[in-house]
Amino acid sequence: MELTGSSSKGRLLLLLCVISYICVSTDAEASCKLKAKFNLSGYKDVVKKTVVVGGMFPVHQRLASSDSNTTNAPESTGCEGFNFRTFRWTQTMLFAIKEINNRVDLLPNTDLGYVIYDSCFTISKAVEGTLTFLTGQDEAVPNYRCGDGPPLAALVGAGSSDLSIATARILGLYYFPQVGYASSCSVLESRFQYPTFLRTIPSDEHQSVAMAQLVLHFGWTWVGTIAAEDDYGKYGIKRFKEVVEEAGVCISFSETLPKISNPEAIQGIVNSVLESTAKIIVVFSSDVDLSPLVVELLNHNVTNRTWIASEAWITSAAISRHPNILPVLGGTLGFAVKRAEIPGLEDHLLHIDPYQDPLTEEFWETAFSCTLDYAKAMRNTKARVIRETGNITLAQDIARMAPEGLCNGLEMIKKLNNTYSDVSQLRITYNVYKAVYAVAHALHNLEHCDPKNSPFESGNCADITNFEPWQLMYYLKNLRFNVPHTGEEIFFSNGDVDGFYEILNWQSDSDGGIIYNHIGYYNSTAPPDERMTIDNASIIWNNDVLEIPRSVCSERCEPGTRMGIRQGEPVCCFDCIPCADGEISNTTDARGCIQCDEDYWSNANHDECVPKTIEFLDFAEPLGITLIIISAFGALATIVVAIVFLMHLNTPLVKVNDPLLSFSLLLGLVITFLCSIAFLGEPQKWSCMTSQVALAVGFALTLSSLMGKSALLMLRARAVKAVKTDAKKAKAAATASEQSPDTAVIAPAVPQKNDVDPIHPRHQRAIMLVCTLIQVVACTVWLILLPPHPVKNTAAQNIKIILECDPGNIIFICSIFAYDILLALLTFTFAFVARKLEDHFSEGKCVTFGMLVFFIVWISFVPAYLSTRGKFMVAVQIFAILASSFGLLACIFIPKCYVLLIKPERNKEEMMIPRPKSRDMAINGSSVSLSTTSSTANHSGTTVSTVSLDD
């Protein structure tokens, strides 16, 4: 609990100021004298008392304004702003002392007196009262106890933490006990600075932690804070921030309530509340300090906020009974100290004597808006009549006959609707009651000390009529008793009591007012997980909302995203950034994303790693079935061609093409057709080796066979070219012989097949075998050293694992297929040279065209393969194999099959003889021909066959 008090900045100055008091001794008798006289109000009863208990309560809210003129002697300032709540605390101390004096089991032989002062919520008045109390007379003399009255026991007070800190520093100098009832600031825990301070209210260390736990309980991460400009607010909110910030909660704004009237500062706080997106506002302040802010909040109709209250104002009627407060502060949550019922207290409060003393008289006049002074009532009436009529005589007559605003002292306090007579929330009042009883029990133990078990080093017990403060301090520190009527056990642990709080919720009653509904409690002595208990279902939030409000700077990041901190803003203000592909976050508000394992990938929501899709070109899928059919068709077509050739094995067309080379060529094509099937299905070690090696060897066999054929065609073409040259020479000679008819011109001999074939079939077959064996050896070395093997390709596509064959070594596979390319280039070169060779079948052109198809297919394959991913890379490769194989099969064997099956009449020996390409030329507008006849050369007997050469 906290009360308003002036700033503690001048504490040392105040302590130095009191040193200005002087004490002067004369020979006659000792006398004490002051430079100035204090103006203190309160209660005092010390006559014929055994022990005096001091008390200090902030009955007034502030000091009255005073003239700072120094032309007159300075006077101690009075107080103003009567506070009914704290006046009830004062009456509670009087009631407790009266109750103790009437008991026979507690201090039966001791009559307690009291000296109670009004601290006016200011440090200066608290210091004045402390010095006066220690002096023992109305005029304070520092460091002196004047007079021979009853001993002073302890001081109950002084109200707010600021006031208690100031008084505790002075009382600690003399080791004088002080028991606080409302000073909860954690600074007062220091036994080094405040060795004699004890309290019946829990330390704010517990309350700050409890408020932090409340914020964390509801998941709020974005809150504003408002604290009073005193030690209570400063240290309370500081500890709260430490706990919540450690837990990841961010502070949207942090404002301070001024101690003196400052409309600009209050307006600034309201603006901060309105501009902030925080819906939760924690307030560590007294009700007096908070009141100006509440008025301004009402003026601006600030709603849709949830306020977290400290125990200083959670049960304050000055706040909760404010008109139209429900829309603004309805739903407030807060912590309150223990509540109790004190039998007899209400009756005491309702039957006080208004004429007992000036302080009670002021209460009466303030409560009933009247005056107990007859002369004052007459003066007020007279002044009013004069203002209204200007007739002084009439005013005097009316004032004597019927003075206005005069109290008779018989007014009924019970009819008052203020906090003084409200005993429904006795919390700080109960703390006052416990503090008085703590002092009484300590005195009782001191009085009934057993001399045989004296706690003091002297071995003697203290005298109740003449004891030292430190002796009573011993009994207070070791005190343990049960409070009357409630049975609560009280003991001090290093000057403090256990932290127990009720958690209250401001809800509306049937009349539209505020009721404090109990929703839980906080017990600092319980295990950490059990300290706070809250019934969420019983809470009604602002504007009668039942759903827990949200207060976040940024909405929570769902699984699949991570928090991205905004530069220059609190950590609670962030952006939710989706996790990258392959990363997940499976928790809310994840700080970072988790990389999936190699064989896993993130799902669409990026909140779970799922196994990657296994991809390969399967036999059973439509594309695989199609490729198998095409491959089988190609192999079957090749076999059919082989059968056709086998059926016409003895015909000139088959013989002229070397049947063995033709069959090796067809075998190579069958191998390439069938090896494409090995590329399908899930890659296995055998399939990887078979597919690559079969492809390389199949192409090597095919190309080496073609190269053997092409080499022969090239040489034939060169031989025919030579014959053509001889024919030109013969033509020139024939032209010359026209002028000499006796000259016999012999035509050049027609080149027979064996005449122009510089290599024989065995040479062709040797070329085929050697070139194929080179590839076989290379593939064998490849398979032995670094064979192809199946691998999981996780890099090509993120969401898939592509099962493919790794070549083992890139140098090997490049070398092997480079060799096939070399064979293809040689074959193409040989065929290109022989493309003009005429043999009625244009085999040179067929091979050339077939090789062009081969090159076009594989050149197109490269960009298509590189731009494809996954199983379609295999499909592209198979298509290239099949297309090139079909191209070779079609270009080379379709013309031959056409002759064998459809034009058998062209399958004759004379059609197989190569010849130059025929051309028609016009020479002098006529056709020149050279005719010869068959004759027998008498000189040689050789038969010369002649042919017609058209040039």
C-alpha positions, 0 to 999 in steps of 0.5 A: 500500500502507498500513500502520497508524500513529497519527494524524498530528495530533501531528506538530508536537508530536512535532517540538517535543518533540525540541527538548527534547534538549540538546547540551552542550560542554565544553572537553575534548571535545564531548559530546552528552547527552539528557534521555531515551533512546530504546528502539529495536530493529532491525539495525545494521552500520556497522563498517568500512563505506563508506556506511550505508543506513538503513531503517525498517519497522513490525515491530510493530503498536503501542506497548506499554502504559506507566505514565503515572506521573511519579514515575519518569524517563520511558522510551521505550515498547517495541512489541508485536504482532509482524508476520511480513509486515513482518519479511519486508520487513526481511529483504529489505533485509538480503538486498538489501544483502548481494546488492549487496555481493557484486556486482562490477558495482555499487559494487565498491569500496564496502561498504554498511552499514545501520541499520534501526529498527522504527517500530512503526506509530507516528509517535513511534517513526518520529521517534525512529528518524529522529533517531537515524539522523541523529545517527549514534549510539544517542542522538539529538541534533537537528541534530547528526551525532555521531561520525566514522563512514561517511556516511549515504546515504538512508533506506528507509522508513518504512512507512505514509504517516503515518510517511513524512510525519512522517519526510519533514518532518524529513529534508527539513530537511536535504535528506536522501534518503528512498525509500518502499516502501509510502507511497502517499498522494497528499499525498507528491507535493508537492515543496514540502513533501517535497522529498527524498521518492521512492518505488517504489510508485505514488501513490494518485492512480492507485489512486483513479482506477483504483478509480473506473474499476472501479466505472464499468466495471461500472455501479455507481452506489450504493456505500459507502466505508470508509477508515482514520483516517489520511492514506492512507485519508482522501486515497485515499477523498477522491479516489475520491469526487471521480471517481465523484461527477463521473461520477454515482455516489452514496455510500450511506455513508462510514465511518472505521476507528478506529486504536485499539480501538473496538468501538462504532465497529466495530459502527456500521460493520457496522450501516451495511453491513447497513442500506445497500442498496449491494452494493459497498463500497470499502475504503481501509485497511491489513490491520491496521486492517481486521482488527477489522472483518473479525472483526465481519463474520464474527460477523454473517455479512455476505454478498452484498456485493462488496468493492473492496480497495486494494493495502494489503490485497488480498494480505494473508494476515492477511485472506485466511487468516482462518477462514471468510472466503470467504462474507464476502469471497469475490469481492473485487476489488482492485488490487495493485502489481507482483509479482515473484520474487526469486531467493535470497530464500526461501533467505535467509528460511529460514536466518536465525540466531535468535541474531543479534539480539534482533529475530530472536530475538523472531521465532523465539520468536513463530513457534514459540511457544517461548523461546530463553532457558533461564532463562525456560523454567525460570521458566515451567515452575516457575510452571506446576507451582506453579499446578497442585500448589502444591509448590515443590520439585517445581516446581524439580526439574521445571524443571531437568530438563525446561524447557517451551517451550525452543527449540533454534534448529534449528526449521524455518521452512519448516514454518511456515504464515505470511506470513513464508516465503510468497514467492508474492506478493512485491509490497511486498517487491519495492518494498523490493528496488527501493528498496535498489537505487535507493539503490545505483545512485545511490551507484554513479553518485555514486562513478563521477562523471566530473570533467569532467562534474560535475553540481555548480556547484563542478565537483567530483565528490562523494566516496563516503566523505564526501558531502552528502545533497543530492549523492546526491539529485541522482543519485536524482532523475535515476536510471534503471536496470533491476531485477535478475532482473525487468528492470523499468526504474526512474526517478522522475518528480517523485519518483514511479513510473508507476501500474501495478496488477494487478487481482485477484479472490478466488476459492476454491481446492480446499481452500476457501482464498483464491487471488488470481486475476489478471483484468486490469490498470490502466496509468496511462501508457496512453491513457485508453480503454486504461488498464483491461483486465478479463476479466469472464468470469474473475470469480467474485463473492461466493457463487460467482455468475458474474453481475455484481452490481447496486448501485443505489439505484434501478433504472434508468429504462427508455426511456419514463420519466424520473428524478424526483429524491427530495427530500433523497436522493442523485441516484442515488435517484430514481423512474422517472416515465412520460413524459407523452403526446406526450413520449418518452425513448429512452435509459436513465436519461433526465433528462427527456422529449423533446417530439415534433414537431407531426406526431408523437406518442408510442407506447404505450411512450413511447420513440419518436415516431410519425407521428400518425394522419391522420383525415378522413371518407373516402368509402370507409369505411362511414360515408362510404358511408352518408352518400353514399347518404343524400345521393344519396337525398335529392337523388334524392327532391327531383328526383323531387318536382320531376318530379312537380310538372313533370308536374302543372304546369298543375294548380291545386295546382301553380299555386297554390304558384307553380311557380317558387318551388317549383322554386327551393325544390327546387333549394335542397334538391338543393344542400344534399343534394349539398353534404354530399358535399363535406364527405367525403374529404380536405379540399382547397382547392376542397372547403372552399370548395365545401362551406361556400359551397354549404351557405350558398347552398343554405339561403339559396335554400331559406329565401328561397323558403319565406319568399316562400311564408310571406309570402303565406300570412301576408297571406292569413291576415290577409285572411281574418281581416278577412273573418271580422270582416265576417262577424260584423258581417253576422251581427249585422245579420241578427239585427236584420233578423229583426224587420223582414222587409222588410229585405233582408240581403245577405251579404258577398262571398266572398273570391276568391284574388286578392282576398286576395293583397296580393302577387303571384308576382313579389313572392315571386320578388323576395324569393327572388332578393334574399335569395339574392343577398345571400347570394351576394354575402356568400359571394363577398366571403368567398371573395375575402378570407379563403376557407376552406382545409384545415388540420391540427388537432393540438390537438383530439386528441393522437394524431391529425391531423384534416384539416379546413377552416378557415373563414378568418375566424370573423366571415365564417362567423358572419355568413353562417350568421347570415343563414341563421338570420335567414331561417329565423326570418322564415320561421317567423314568417310561417308561424306566423301563417298556421298557422290558414289553411284551404285544404284542404292546411294549407300554413301548418302544413306550413311551420311544422312543417317550420321547427320540424323545421329548428330542432330539428335545428340546435339539437340539432346544436350540443351534439352537434357540440361534444362530438364530435371528429375525423371524427365532427364532420363526420359530425354536421354532415352528419347535421344538413344531411341531417336538416333538408333531409329535414324540409323536403322531407317536411313541405312536399312530401309533402302536395302529392305525396299530393294529386297522386298519390293524391287527384287529385280534391282537385286542384281550383280551389275547393279552393285558395280560402283560408277561415277555420277552420270551427267549430260553435257552439250558440246557444240549442240550435239551428243558425242559418243564413242562406240567400240565393239568387242574384238579379240586382240591378236597380240594378247588374246585378251577380251576387252569389254567396253562401256559407254562413258558419257561426259 
